[in-house]
């Protein structure tokens, strides 16, 4: 698979909930840390402001717009950013499938969408690789994303045979659609793993690593894949991805290893060998450095 598919497949969307929000008058709602959750919504009527923690400028949402919050950060929705916020937990009851929450009488804004949980053990490492907000304004892209949102809501509401599997595929599809658009719109000098995928030089190196993570990559070989000198490649990779090239290789191997430790029942020695480590001890040292615990501790914890 390609790097984006690899990362999204490890996030394992699950625990889907679809709902609506109908607001009226002047209002502002603060949503706490969304760690482990990805939200995807469409503005069916009206408009509002969306402010995400760590993002300098708030986004104005209008009828037809779609937005995805892939990074799990706290955020705020408001009719007017000057209005004092109330805590979302005082407004929204425990999730009820297909339910609609009405606030201040409703009538001025209607949002519809879905949220889904992702693998807890991987979320902390993978979600920061994604942008904090994807705002979809293109009419053609809106239509595709809105169809996914509406279809997921229908699947979750009707609970027909196979609905969970359909919801999982729709969750992946929504993310891929939104992130593709984001990459196309923001290709350039921005920093982040997703931007590295849009860089023709760095993406060649990333694709090589994801295609064969067990290979004993060197800085020289990865630079050659990127068609850059070693010094230029190392500097550009660190600036974009936030990690040195070989550090990224190790981190990706450990994410793959953690997935197998939690779900496959394979011996640690076998996993170590398949990911390019000559000894279990060398693998265990690298795993502890990246994941914060030994492979055995991770496997016993039942994470993922």
For each residue, the residues with C-beta under 8 A, 3 or more apart:
1: 5 6 9 210
2: 5 6 207 210
3: 6 7 197 203 206 207 209 210
4: 7 8 176 179 194 197
5: 1 2 8 9 176
6: 1 2 3 9 10 210
7: 3 4 10 11 126 129
8: 4 5 11 172 175 176
9: 1 5 6 12 172
10: 6 7 119 122 126 255 259
11: 7 8 38 118 119 122 123 126 127
12: 9 118 119 122 304
13: 16 38 116 117 118 168 171 172 175
14: 116 117 118 119 168
15: 116 117
16: 13 114 115 116 152 156 164 167 168 171
17: 95 97 114 115 116 156
18: 97 98 112 113 114 149 152 153 156 157
19: 95 96 97 98 99 100 101 112 113 114 115
20: 44 99 100 101 110 111 112
21: 100 101 103 109 110 111 112
22: 100 101 102 103 106 107 109 110
23: 27 46 48 79 102 103 104 106 108 109 110
24: 27 103 104 105 106 107 108 109
25: 79 104 105 108
26: 79 80 83 104
27: 23 24 78 79 83 86 103 104
28: 76 77 78 79 80 81 83 84 85 86
29: 76 77 78 85 86 87 88 91 103
30: 74 76 85 86 87 88
31: 34 74 75 76 77 88
32: 74 87 88 89
33: 72 73 74
34: 31 37 39 69 72 73 74 75
35: 72 123 124 127
36: 72 117 118 120 123
37: 34 72 115 116 117 118
38: 11 13 68 69 70 72 115 116 118 127 171 175
39: 34 68 69 113 114 115
40: 66 67 68 69 113 114 115 145 148 149 171 174 175 178
41: 66 67 68 111 112 113 114 149
42: 64 65 66 111 112 113 142 145 146 149 150
43: 46 47 48 61 62 63 64 65 66 67 109 110 111
44: 20 63 110 111 112
45: 63 109 110
46: 23 43 63 108 109 110
47: 43 60 61 62 63 109
48: 23 43 61 77 78 79 109 111
49: 58 59 60 61 76 77 78 79 80 81
50: 58 59 60 61 67 75 76 77 133 135
51: 55 58 59 75 76 78 81
52: 55 59 69 73 74 75 76 132 133
53: 73 74 75 132
54: 73 132
55: 51 52 58 59 132 133
56:
57:
58: 49 50 51 55 81
59: 49 50 51 52 55 67 133 135
60: 47 49 50
61: 43 47 48 49 50 65 67 135
62: 43 47 65
63: 43 44 45 46 47
64: 42 43 139 142 146
65: 42 43 61 62 135 136 137 142
66: 40 41 42 43 135 136 141 142 145 146 149 178
67: 40 41 43 50 59 61 133 134 135 136
68: 38 39 40 41 133 134 136 145 174 175 178
69: 34 38 39 40 52 72 73 75 132 133 134
70: 38 127 130 131 132 134 175 178 179
71: 127 128 130 131 132 133
72: 33 34 35 36 37 38 69 123 127
73: 33 34 52 53 54 69 132
74: 30 31 32 33 34 52 53
75: 31 34 50 51 52 53 69 133
76: 28 29 30 31 49 50 51 52 81 85
77: 28 29 31 48 49 50
78: 27 28 29 48 49 51 81 83 85
79: 23 25 26 27 28 48 49 83 108 109
80: 26 28 49 83
81: 28 49 51 58 76 78
82:
83: 26 27 28 78 79 80
84: 28
85: 28 29 30 76 78
86: 27 28 29 30 90 91
87: 29 30 32 90 91
88: 29 30 31 32 91 92
89: 32 92
90: 86 87
91: 29 86 87 88 101 103
92: 88 89 101
93: 96 99 101
94:
95: 17 19 99
96: 19 93 99
97: 17 18 19 156 157
98: 18 19 153 156 157
99: 19 20 93 95 96
100: 19 20 21 22
101: 19 20 21 22 91 92 93
102: 22 23 105 106
103: 21 22 23 24 27 29 91 106
104: 23 24 25 26 27
105: 24 25 102
106: 22 23 24 102 103 110
107: 22 24
108: 23 24 25 46 79
109: 21 22 23 24 43 45 46 47 48 79
110: 20 21 22 23 43 44 45 46 106
111: 20 21 41 42 43 44 48
112: 18 19 20 21 41 42 44 149 150 153
113: 18 19 39 40 41 42 149 153
114: 16 17 18 19 39 40 41 149 152 153 156 167 171 174
115: 16 17 19 37 38 39 40
116: 13 14 15 16 17 37 38 167 171
117: 13 14 15 36 37 120
118: 11 12 13 14 36 37 38 122 123 126 127
119: 10 11 12 14 122 123 304
120: 36 117 123 303 304
121: 124 258 262 298 303 304
122: 10 11 12 118 119 125 126 255 258 259 304
123: 11 35 36 72 118 119 120 126 127
124: 35 121 127 128
125: 122 128 129 251 255
126: 7 10 11 118 122 123 129 130 255
127: 11 35 38 70 71 72 118 123 124 130
128: 71 124 125
129: 7 125 126 192 193 194
130: 70 71 126 127 179 194
131: 70 71 134 179 182 186 192 194
132: 52 53 54 55 69 70 71 73
133: 50 52 55 59 67 68 69 71 75
134: 67 68 69 70 131 178 179 181 182
135: 50 59 61 65 66 67
136: 65 66 67 68 141 142 145 178 181
137: 65 141 142
138: 141 142 181
139: 64 142 143
140: 143 144
141: 66 136 137 138 144 145 177 181
142: 42 64 65 66 136 137 138 139 145 146
143: 139 140 146 147
144: 140 141 147 148 177
145: 40 42 66 68 136 141 142 148 149 174 177 178
146: 42 64 66 142 143 149 150
147: 143 144 150 151
148: 40 144 145 151 152 170 173 174 177
149: 18 40 41 42 66 112 113 114 145 146 152 153 174
150: 42 112 146 147 153 154
151: 147 148 154 155 166 170
152: 16 18 114 148 149 155 156 166 167 170 171 174
153: 18 98 112 113 114 149 150 156 157
154: 150 151 157 158
155: 151 152 158 159 160 163 166 167 170
156: 16 17 18 97 98 114 152 153 159 163 167
157: 18 97 98 153 154
158: 154 155 163
159: 155 156 163
160: 155 163
161:
162: 165 166
163: 155 156 158 159 160 166 167
164: 16 167 168
165: 162 168 169
166: 151 152 155 162 163 169 170
167: 16 114 116 152 155 156 163 164 170 171
168: 13 14 16 164 165 171 172
169: 165 166 172 173
170: 148 151 152 155 166 167 173 174
171: 13 16 38 40 114 116 152 167 168 174 175
172: 8 9 13 168 169 175 176
173: 148 169 170 176 177
174: 40 68 114 145 148 149 152 170 171 177 178
175: 8 13 38 40 68 70 171 172 178 179
176: 4 5 8 172 173 179 180
177: 141 144 145 148 173 174 180 181
178: 40 66 68 70 134 136 145 174 175 181 182
179: 4 70 130 131 134 175 176 182 183 194
180: 176 177 183 184
181: 134 136 138 141 177 178 184 185
182: 131 134 178 179 185 186 194
183: 179 180 186 187 194 195 197 198
184: 180 181 187 198
185: 181 182
186: 131 182 183 190 195 198
187: 183 184 195 198 199
188: 195
189:
190: 186 195
191: 195 239 240 242
192: 129 131 195 196 240 241 242
193: 129 196 197 240 241 242
194: 4 129 130 131 179 182 183 197 198
195: 183 186 187 188 190 191 192 198 199 240
196: 192 193 199 202 203 206 237 240 241
197: 3 4 183 193 194 202 203 206
198: 183 184 186 187 194 195 203
199: 187 195 196 202 203 236 240
200: 203 204
201: 204 205 226 227 228 233 236
202: 196 197 199 205 206 226 233 236 237 240 241
203: 3 196 197 198 199 200 206 207
204: 200 201 207 208 225 226 227
205: 201 202 208 209 222 223 225 226 233 237 245
206: 3 196 197 202 203 209 210
207: 2 3 203 204 210 211
208: 204 205 211 212 217 222 225
209: 3 205 206 212 213 217 222 248 249 252
210: 1 2 3 6 206 207 213 252
211: 207 208
212: 208 209 215
213: 209 210 249 252 253 256 275 276
214: 253 274 275 276
215: 212 276
216: 276
217: 208 209 221 222 245 246 249
218: 221 222 246
219: 222 223 230 233 234 245 246
220: 223 224 230
221: 217 218 224 225
222: 205 208 209 217 218 219 225 226 233 237 245
223: 205 219 220 226 228 229 230 232 233 234
224: 220 221 227
225: 204 205 208 221 222
226: 201 202 204 205 222 223 233 237
227: 201 204 224
228: 201 223 232 233 236
229: 223 232 233
230: 219 220 223 233 234
231: 234 235
232: 223 228 229 235 236
233: 201 202 205 219 222 223 226 228 229 230 236 237 245
234: 219 223 230 231 237 238 244 245
235: 231 232 238 239
236: 199 201 202 228 232 233 239 240
237: 196 202 205 222 226 233 234 240 241 243 244 245 248
238: 234 235 241 242 243 244 245
239: 191 235 236
240: 191 192 193 195 196 199 202 236 237
241: 192 193 196 202 237 238 248
242: 191 192 193 238
243: 237 238 247 248 251
244: 234 237 238 247 248
245: 205 217 219 222 233 234 237 238 248 249
246: 217 218 219 249 250
247: 243 244 250 251
248: 209 237 241 243 244 245 251 252
249: 209 213 217 245 246 252 253
250: 246 247 253 254 286 289 290
251: 125 243 247 248 254 255 290
252: 209 210 213 248 249 255 256
253: 213 214 249 250 256 257 275 276 286
254: 250 251 257 258 286 287 290 291
255: 10 122 125 126 251 252 258 259
256: 213 252 253 259 260 275
257: 253 254 260 261 271 272 275 283 287 295
258: 121 122 254 255 261 262 287 291 298 303 304
259: 10 122 255 256 262 263 304
260: 256 257 263 264 266 271
261: 257 258 264 266 268 271 295 298 299
262: 121 258 259 298 299 302 303 304
263: 259 260 304
264: 260 261 271
265:
266: 260 261 270 271
267: 270 271
268: 261 271 272 280 283 284 295 296 299
269: 272 273 280
270: 266 267 273 274
271: 257 260 261 264 266 267 268 274 275 283 295
272: 257 268 269 275 277 279 280 282 283 284
273: 269 270 277 278
274: 214 270 271
275: 213 214 253 256 257 271 272 283
276: 213 214 215 216 253
277: 272 273 280 282 283 286
278: 273 282
279: 272 282 283
280: 268 269 272 277 283 284
281: 284 285
282: 272 277 278 279 285 286
283: 257 268 271 272 275 277 279 280 286 287 295
284: 268 272 280 281 287 288 294 295
285: 281 282 288 289
286: 250 253 254 277 282 283 289 290
287: 254 257 258 283 284 290 291 294 295 298
288: 284 285 291 292 293 294
289: 250 285 286
290: 250 251 254 286 287
291: 254 258 287 288 298
292: 288
293: 288 297 298 301
294: 284 287 288 297 298
295: 257 261 268 271 283 284 287 298 299
296: 268 299 300
297: 293 294 300 301
298: 121 258 261 262 287 291 293 294 295 301 303
299: 261 262 268 295 296 302
300: 296 297
301: 293 297 298
302: 262 299
303: 120 121 258 262 298
304: 12 119 120 121 122 258 259 262 263
